[in-house]
């Protein structure tokens, strides 16, 4: 049994530990101006609103968004994707997605397929995570309302060419929605470069914020049907939701404390540098793959060694159940990884691991070379 601090390798689910300034920022709000933003013109409420605006502005800077009010806060990526999908699609619309989508995309689409009769095409992705752009171009037609894709697979780690996907979508008059759950904060996500109409993102992963935070960028001239209806503190006399952003999409009391923590996380990422974070995580994944591929019967999923990927490596070990491997890593080596289907059965269909699942180790900006060496050593012992 290994002694000492646990080795956390599940950053693709949520980052840990958070920078100290994140918890400090949250406590400062909780013990200070913890009033409701937008619900009063007294000092505490205005200070709470100022804290939220600072985070919104930092996110706009990170994403190269001109108007910070085009970024809407949600409780997570799932809510953001539901707002984007349900808010933009009408009865009978056609949607094109990919075979690496998370259930946060697939389930809303399948729900609307049943309720509103939308049509959905899922474009094949190879076992290495390469999207069939020729088929995408063929499936996207003048009848297509929305193209939605994960920027990076949370199982394969592959990075999709969102700029090319956007060009195909826009040439047909369709909208582009990017699920940036695995890229924002650790890989460049630029609204201007991608041409995205909507980008959904979490606050608690590579942006280093707390759980319960996330957001959606919405193109300035794109109107969505709100997902939630209720109080906003503005235009309270109106029967309908206000048309002004971001109030139109932020019904109810915001998670002011969490958003303050998210702001601290975003500032940490920007100070550290996206490219520096990506290179660090890239080197760790290459080190991990090199070590794992020496183990007989072990197969790494996704892009081959040397091919760009985000900071995760999923793998299978012949003769072993993925959950048993993860259990042993936790109990005997204090290494935390994730096993199973990772909420992406479509991704497992692409990888050929349906019915088996996989073990996923994912790194963060604070992960060390020594921690990767410990995982490799543990897997060699388990395999023996």
C-alpha positions as CSV (number, residue, x, y, z in Angstrom):
1,X,0.0,0.0,0.0
2,X,1.4,3.4,-1.1
3,X,1.6,6.0,1.6
4,X,1.5,9.8,1.3
5,X,-0.8,12.0,-0.7
6,X,-3.2,10.5,-3.3
7,X,-2.3,10.9,-6.9
8,X,-5.2,12.5,-8.7
9,X,-5.5,11.7,-12.4
10,X,-9.1,12.5,-13.2
11,X,-8.8,16.1,-14.4
12,X,-11.0,15.4,-17.4
13,X,-13.8,15.0,-14.9
14,X,-12.9,18.0,-12.7
15,X,-9.6,19.6,-11.8
16,X,-8.0,19.1,-8.3
17,X,-6.6,20.6,-6.3
18,X,-7.8,24.1,-7.1
19,X,-5.4,27.0,-6.8
20,X,-5.5,28.5,-3.3
21,X,-6.7,31.9,-4.7
22,X,-9.9,30.1,-5.9
23,X,-11.0,29.2,-2.4
24,X,-9.8,32.6,-1.1
25,X,-12.0,34.4,-3.7
26,X,-15.0,32.4,-2.8
27,X,-14.6,33.0,0.9
28,X,-14.1,36.7,0.3
29,X,-17.5,36.9,-1.4
30,X,-19.2,34.5,1.0
31,X,-18.0,36.5,4.0
32,X,-18.3,39.8,2.3
33,X,-20.7,41.1,-0.4
34,X,-22.8,37.9,-0.6
35,X,-26.0,39.7,-1.6
36,X,-27.9,39.0,-4.9
37,X,-26.4,40.6,-7.9
38,X,-28.9,42.8,-9.9
39,X,-31.5,42.7,-7.1
40,X,-30.6,46.0,-5.4
41,X,-28.7,49.3,-5.8
42,X,-27.1,49.1,-2.3
43,X,-23.4,48.6,-1.9
44,X,-23.3,44.8,-1.2
45,X,-25.5,43.9,-4.2
46,X,-23.4,46.1,-6.5
47,X,-20.2,44.6,-5.2
48,X,-21.5,41.1,-5.9
49,X,-22.5,42.2,-9.4
50,X,-19.0,43.7,-9.9
51,X,-17.4,40.3,-9.0
52,X,-19.6,38.5,-11.5
53,X,-18.8,41.1,-14.2
54,X,-15.1,40.7,-13.6
55,X,-15.3,36.9,-14.2
56,X,-17.5,37.5,-17.3
57,X,-14.9,39.9,-18.6
58,X,-12.0,37.6,-17.9
59,X,-13.8,34.8,-19.8
60,X,-14.4,37.2,-22.8
61,X,-10.7,38.0,-22.9
62,X,-9.8,34.3,-22.8
63,X,-12.3,33.4,-25.6
64,X,-11.6,36.6,-27.7
65,X,-15.2,37.7,-27.3
66,X,-15.8,41.4,-28.0
67,X,-18.8,41.8,-25.7
68,X,-18.7,40.0,-22.3
69,X,-22.5,40.0,-22.1
70,X,-22.5,37.4,-24.9
71,X,-21.2,35.0,-22.3
72,X,-24.0,33.5,-20.2
73,X,-23.4,31.7,-16.9
74,X,-24.8,28.2,-16.3
75,X,-24.3,25.6,-13.6
76,X,-22.2,23.4,-15.9
77,X,-21.5,22.4,-19.5
78,X,-24.6,20.2,-19.6
79,X,-26.9,23.1,-18.9
80,X,-25.1,25.2,-21.4
81,X,-25.5,22.6,-24.1
82,X,-29.2,22.1,-23.2
83,X,-29.7,25.9,-23.6
84,X,-27.9,25.9,-26.9
85,X,-29.6,22.8,-28.4
86,X,-33.1,23.3,-27.1
87,X,-33.0,27.0,-27.6
88,X,-31.9,26.9,-31.2
89,X,-33.8,23.9,-32.6
90,X,-37.4,23.9,-33.9
91,X,-39.8,21.1,-34.8
92,X,-38.5,19.0,-37.7
93,X,-35.0,20.6,-37.8
94,X,-32.0,18.6,-39.0
95,X,-28.8,18.3,-36.8
96,X,-25.4,16.8,-37.6
97,X,-23.2,15.6,-34.7
98,X,-20.3,13.2,-34.3
99,X,-19.7,9.8,-33.0
100,X,-17.6,11.0,-30.0
101,X,-20.3,13.2,-28.5
102,X,-20.9,13.2,-24.7
103,X,-24.3,12.3,-23.4
104,X,-24.7,16.0,-22.6
105,X,-25.2,16.4,-26.4
106,X,-26.6,13.1,-27.4
107,X,-29.4,12.9,-24.8
108,X,-30.9,16.4,-25.5
109,X,-30.7,15.5,-29.2
110,X,-32.5,12.2,-28.7
111,X,-35.0,13.9,-26.5
112,X,-35.9,16.5,-29.2
113,X,-35.9,13.7,-31.8
114,X,-38.7,12.1,-29.8
115,X,-40.6,15.3,-28.7
116,X,-40.1,17.6,-31.8
117,X,-39.3,15.1,-34.5
118,X,-35.8,16.5,-35.3
119,X,-33.6,14.5,-37.5
120,X,-30.1,13.6,-36.3
121,X,-27.1,12.3,-38.2
122,X,-24.0,11.1,-36.3
123,X,-20.8,11.3,-38.4
124,X,-18.3,8.4,-38.0
125,X,-15.0,8.9,-36.2
126,X,-12.1,6.5,-36.5
127,X,-10.7,4.6,-33.5
128,X,-7.9,7.3,-33.4
129,X,-10.5,10.0,-33.3
130,X,-10.3,11.3,-36.9
131,X,-13.6,12.7,-38.1
132,X,-14.8,11.8,-41.6
133,X,-14.9,15.3,-43.1
134,X,-16.1,14.1,-46.5
135,X,-19.1,12.5,-44.9
136,X,-19.7,15.5,-42.8
137,X,-19.8,17.7,-45.9
138,X,-22.2,15.3,-47.5
139,X,-24.6,15.2,-44.6
140,X,-24.7,18.9,-43.9
141,X,-27.3,20.3,-46.3
142,X,-29.4,23.4,-46.7
143,X,-31.9,21.7,-44.4
144,X,-29.4,21.5,-41.6
145,X,-30.0,23.9,-38.7
146,X,-27.2,22.9,-36.3
147,X,-23.8,21.2,-36.4
148,X,-22.6,20.2,-32.9
149,X,-19.2,18.7,-32.1
150,X,-16.9,18.0,-29.2
151,X,-13.8,20.0,-29.6
152,X,-11.9,17.1,-28.0
153,X,-13.2,13.6,-27.1
154,X,-13.3,12.9,-23.4
155,X,-12.5,9.3,-24.2
156,X,-10.0,9.4,-27.1
157,X,-8.4,12.8,-26.4
158,X,-8.5,13.5,-30.1
159,X,-8.8,17.2,-31.2
160,X,-11.4,17.9,-33.9
161,X,-10.7,20.5,-36.7
162,X,-13.4,22.9,-35.5
163,X,-12.4,25.6,-38.0
164,X,-13.0,23.3,-40.9
165,X,-16.2,22.0,-39.4
166,X,-17.4,25.5,-39.0
167,X,-16.7,26.4,-42.6
168,X,-18.7,23.4,-43.7
169,X,-21.6,24.3,-41.4
170,X,-21.7,28.0,-42.4
171,X,-21.4,27.2,-46.1
172,X,-24.8,25.4,-45.7
173,X,-26.3,28.1,-43.5
174,X,-26.1,26.0,-40.4
175,X,-25.1,27.0,-36.9
176,X,-21.9,25.6,-35.2
177,X,-22.0,24.6,-31.5
178,X,-18.8,23.6,-29.9
179,X,-18.6,21.5,-26.7
180,X,-15.4,22.8,-25.2
181,X,-15.5,20.8,-22.0
182,X,-12.1,19.2,-22.6
183,X,-10.3,22.1,-24.2
184,X,-11.1,25.4,-22.6
185,X,-8.3,26.3,-20.2
186,X,-5.8,23.8,-21.6
187,X,-6.0,24.3,-25.4
188,X,-6.7,27.5,-27.5
189,X,-10.5,28.2,-27.8
190,X,-10.9,31.3,-29.9
191,X,-14.4,32.5,-31.0
192,X,-12.9,34.5,-33.9
193,X,-10.7,31.7,-35.2
194,X,-13.3,29.0,-34.9
195,X,-16.2,31.1,-36.1
196,X,-18.4,29.3,-33.6
197,X,-22.0,30.5,-33.1
198,X,-22.1,28.9,-29.6
199,X,-19.4,27.5,-27.3
200,X,-20.4,25.6,-24.2
201,X,-17.8,25.2,-21.4
202,X,-17.3,24.1,-17.8
203,X,-15.8,26.2,-15.1
204,X,-14.6,23.3,-12.9
205,X,-12.3,21.5,-15.3
206,X,-9.2,23.2,-16.9
207,X,-10.5,26.7,-15.9
208,X,-9.8,25.5,-12.3
209,X,-13.0,26.9,-10.9
210,X,-15.4,25.1,-8.5
211,X,-18.1,22.6,-9.5
212,X,-21.5,24.2,-10.3
213,X,-20.0,26.7,-12.7
214,X,-20.0,26.9,-16.5
215,X,-21.2,29.0,-19.4
216,X,-22.3,29.4,-22.9
217,X,-21.0,31.9,-25.5
218,X,-23.8,33.0,-27.9
219,X,-23.1,34.9,-31.1
220,X,-24.3,38.5,-30.7
221,X,-27.1,38.4,-33.3
222,X,-28.3,34.8,-32.5
223,X,-31.5,34.6,-30.4
224,X,-32.2,31.5,-28.4
225,X,-35.3,30.4,-26.6
226,X,-34.4,30.6,-22.9
227,X,-34.1,27.3,-21.1
228,X,-35.2,28.8,-17.8
229,X,-37.9,31.5,-17.1
230,X,-38.1,33.5,-13.9
231,X,-36.7,36.4,-12.0
232,X,-33.7,38.4,-13.3
233,X,-33.9,41.6,-11.3
234,X,-34.4,43.6,-14.5
235,X,-37.6,44.5,-16.3
236,X,-39.5,42.8,-13.5
237,X,-42.8,44.4,-14.7
238,X,-42.6,42.4,-18.0
239,X,-44.5,39.2,-18.5
240,X,-41.8,37.6,-20.7
241,X,-38.1,37.3,-20.1
242,X,-36.1,40.5,-20.8
243,X,-34.4,40.6,-24.2
244,X,-31.2,42.2,-22.9
245,X,-28.2,40.0,-22.4
246,X,-27.2,38.2,-20.2
247,X,-30.4,38.6,-18.2
248,X,-32.4,36.9,-21.0
249,X,-30.7,33.6,-20.2
250,X,-29.8,33.9,-16.5
251,X,-33.1,33.4,-14.6
252,X,-32.8,33.0,-10.9
253,X,-30.1,33.8,-8.4
254,X,-26.6,33.2,-9.8
255,X,-23.9,31.2,-8.1
256,X,-22.1,34.4,-7.1
257,X,-19.6,32.5,-4.8
258,X,-18.8,29.9,-7.4
259,X,-18.5,32.5,-10.2
260,X,-16.0,34.5,-8.0
261,X,-13.9,31.3,-7.7
262,X,-14.2,30.7,-11.4
263,X,-12.8,34.2,-12.0
264,X,-9.8,33.4,-9.9
265,X,-9.3,30.2,-11.8
266,X,-9.5,31.9,-15.2
267,X,-7.0,34.5,-14.1
268,X,-4.6,31.7,-13.0
269,X,-4.9,30.1,-16.4
270,X,-4.3,33.3,-18.2
271,X,-1.2,34.1,-16.1
272,X,0.2,30.7,-16.5
273,X,-0.5,30.6,-20.3
274,X,-2.7,28.3,-22.4
275,X,0.3,27.2,-24.6
276,X,2.4,26.5,-21.6
277,X,-0.4,24.4,-20.0
278,X,-0.9,22.5,-23.2
279,X,2.7,21.7,-23.7
280,X,3.0,20.5,-20.1
281,X,0.0,18.2,-20.4
282,X,1.2,17.0,-23.9
283,X,4.5,15.9,-22.5
284,X,2.9,14.0,-19.7
285,X,0.5,12.1,-22.0
286,X,3.4,11.2,-24.2
287,X,5.4,10.0,-21.2
288,X,2.4,8.0,-20.0
289,X,1.7,6.4,-23.4
290,X,5.4,5.4,-23.8
291,X,5.3,3.6,-20.5
292,X,1.9,2.0,-20.9
293,X,2.7,0.7,-24.4
294,X,5.5,-1.4,-22.9
295,X,3.0,-3.5,-21.0
296,X,1.9,-6.6,-22.8
297,X,-1.9,-6.8,-23.5
298,X,-2.4,-3.0,-22.9
299,X,-3.9,-0.9,-25.6
300,X,-4.0,2.9,-25.6
301,X,-7.1,4.5,-27.2
302,X,-7.2,7.5,-29.5
303,X,-4.4,9.2,-31.4
304,X,-1.1,7.4,-31.7
305,X,2.1,8.4,-29.9
306,X,3.3,11.8,-31.2
307,X,-0.1,12.9,-32.6
308,X,-1.7,15.9,-30.9
309,X,-4.2,15.2,-28.1
310,X,-5.6,16.7,-25.0
311,X,-4.4,15.7,-21.6
312,X,-5.9,12.3,-21.2
313,X,-5.0,8.7,-22.1
314,X,-7.7,5.9,-22.0
315,X,-6.6,2.3,-22.1
316,X,-7.7,-1.3,-21.8
317,X,-5.8,-4.2,-20.4
318,X,-6.4,-7.7,-21.8
319,X,-8.2,-10.0,-19.4
320,X,-9.0,-7.2,-17.0
321,X,-12.2,-5.4,-16.3
322,X,-11.7,-1.6,-16.4
323,X,-13.5,-1.1,-13.1
324,X,-11.2,-3.7,-11.4
325,X,-8.1,-1.9,-12.6
326,X,-9.3,1.4,-11.4
327,X,-10.3,-0.1,-8.0
328,X,-6.8,-1.6,-7.6
329,X,-5.1,1.6,-8.5
330,X,-7.1,3.4,-5.9
331,X,-6.9,0.9,-3.1
332,X,-3.3,-0.3,-3.5
333,X,-1.6,2.7,-5.0
334,X,-3.8,5.7,-4.0
335,X,-4.1,6.7,-7.7
336,X,-7.4,8.1,-8.8
337,X,-8.5,7.4,-12.4
338,X,-11.9,6.9,-14.0
339,X,-13.2,3.6,-15.5
340,X,-16.3,2.7,-17.4
341,X,-18.1,4.5,-20.3
342,X,-17.3,8.1,-19.4
343,X,-20.8,9.2,-20.5
344,X,-19.9,8.6,-24.1
345,X,-21.2,5.3,-25.5
346,X,-20.8,6.8,-29.0
347,X,-17.1,7.3,-28.3
348,X,-16.8,3.7,-27.2
349,X,-18.5,2.5,-30.3
350,X,-15.9,4.4,-32.3
351,X,-13.1,3.0,-30.2
352,X,-14.4,-0.6,-30.4
353,X,-14.7,-0.9,-26.6
354,X,-18.5,-1.2,-26.2
355,X,-19.2,-3.8,-23.6
356,X,-15.8,-3.4,-22.0
357,X,-15.3,0.2,-21.2
358,X,-11.9,1.7,-20.5
359,X,-9.6,3.1,-17.8
360,X,-8.9,6.8,-18.3
361,X,-6.0,8.8,-16.7
362,X,-6.2,12.5,-17.3
363,X,-3.7,15.1,-16.3
364,X,-3.8,18.8,-15.3
365,X,-1.4,21.7,-15.1
366,X,-0.4,20.6,-11.6
367,X,0.3,17.0,-12.5
368,X,4.0,16.0,-12.2
369,X,6.3,13.6,-14.0
370,X,6.7,11.6,-10.8
371,X,2.9,11.0,-10.6
372,X,3.0,9.7,-14.2
373,X,5.9,7.4,-13.4
374,X,3.9,6.1,-10.4
375,X,0.9,5.2,-12.6
376,X,3.1,3.4,-15.1
377,X,4.8,1.4,-12.3
378,X,1.5,0.5,-10.8
379,X,0.1,-0.7,-14.1
380,X,3.1,-2.8,-14.7
381,X,2.6,-4.5,-11.3
382,X,-1.1,-5.0,-11.9
383,X,-0.4,-6.5,-15.4
384,X,2.1,-9.0,-13.9
